[in-house]
Amino acid sequence: PGWLLSPAGRPYLDSVLHKNQRRVFGLLERPALPPALAVPTVTYKLFLAGRSGVGKTALVAWLGGTPAPPAHHETLGIEATTLFWPAKPRASGRPVLFQLHLWD
């Protein structure tokens, strides 16, 4: 569980952070890793649907490391957020980079 803070995981975490905040990437961007640390990217598209005011936008903000909007306002249309999450699955033992496309 503490792999990201270990010396082996720290370069992967640093690739998704900017000034100790999670960096927001565009649809065509990705973290820059040195060739020695290149890892496969696993892409998921997550569509969040539900009633108005239940916290879908706040959840996406929390996962992205940005502050949630202080006042409730309805999201018009679809708001897409791309975020990268480095992880080291126990089964494989090799790091992967999860690319999450969150559609709110």
N, C-alpha and C positions, 0 to 999 in steps of 0.2 A: 504493500500500500504506500510506502514512503519512497518508492523508486524515483519519482520526479525530483525529490529533494536530495537524492544521493549524488555522489560525484559522477556516476554513470548516466543518470537521468537529467542532470542539470543543464547540459547543452541543449537538450530537446525543449526543456521548459523555457530557456532563454530565447529560443527561436520564435516562440509565440508570445513573448512579453515585450513590451516597450515601456521603459521607465517604471518597471514593476507593476504594470497594468496589462491585462490581456489585450493584445493587438487585434483590431478589427481588420479582416481581410475581405477583399472584393471577390466576386465570383471567379475571376481568372487568376487571382493571386494565391500564393502559398508561402509558408515559411522558408527562408533560405537556410539550408543546412550544408555544412562542409561535405565534400564527396565521401569522406571516410565515415560519416554518420548517416548517409543516405538510407532511408527506410521506406518500405512500401506504404502507400496511402490507401486507406480504406474509406470509401465515401458512402455516406448515408444522407438521405433526404428525409427530414422529419417535418410532418405537417401537423400543426397544432390547431385543433378546432374545438369549439365549445361555446358556451353561452357568454354573453357580454359581461365583462367585469369580474371574471373568475381568476384572472392573473396570468393569462397566456403571455402577454407582452412583458410582464414583470419576470416571469420565468426565463424568457429568452435573454432579458437584460442581465439577470443574475448569472446565467450560464456564460454569457459573454464578458462578465466582469465589469459591466457598466451600471451606473445607478438606475434604478427603476424610476419611471416617471412619477413625480409626487402626487399628481392629480389624475384621476381616471378620465381618459378620453378614448373614444372608440377608434380602433384602427380601421382606416378606410382601405379596402382592397387587401392586398397581401404584402406584408413587409418581410423581405428575405434577409437573413443574416447568415454569414458563413463564419464558422469558427473551427479551429483546429485543436485537437486534444491528443497530446502524445501519451502513449500507454505502453506497458510491457505486459502482455497477457501471460498468465502463469503457464499455460499449456505449451506455448511456442518458445518462450524465453527470449524472443527477439522483439525489440521495440517496433511499434507501428505508429503511424500518424493517422488518427481518425479525422476526417474532414466531414463536418456536420453542416448541412444546409438546413437551417431552421426556417420554416415558412410559417409565419404567424398571421 
